[in-house]
Amino acid sequence: MTEKGLLKRIVINPKIMLGKPVIKGTRLTVEIIIEKLAYGETVEDLKRDYPFITEDDIRAALLYAAKRLAHEEVYAA
């Protein structure tokens, strides 16, 4: 799937989860997906816990997070 196709799976709507980015058609936030992966859950674990998401949805969340971080400004302490 293309980058554009993956990113279309992420939506931001102020009426859903207070405007946090979510998987389209769900209330599952990108934040939750990334956090669960960081704590060691696998793609299979996520698909079992959230049977309505696909591997492409998980890839979309990772890509979205990477793109957002790429645009952050970093300041020296």
Residue pairs with C-beta under 8 A, 6 or more apart in sequence:
1 56
1 59
3 63
6 56
6 59
6 60
6 63
6 64
7 60
7 63
7 64
7 67
8 24
9 23
9 24
9 56
9 57
9 60
10 21
10 22
10 23
10 24
10 30
10 60
10 61
10 64
11 21
11 22
11 23
11 24
12 19
12 20
12 21
12 22
13 19
13 22
16 22
16 27
17 27
17 29
20 29
20 30
20 31
21 29
21 30
21 31
21 64
22 28
22 29
22 30
23 30
23 33
23 53
23 57
23 60
23 61
25 52
26 50
26 52
26 53
28 50
28 52
28 53
30 61
30 64
30 65
33 46
33 57
33 58
33 61
33 62
34 61
34 62
34 65
36 45
36 46
37 46
37 58
37 62
41 49
43 55
43 58
46 53
46 58
47 53
47 54
47 55
47 58
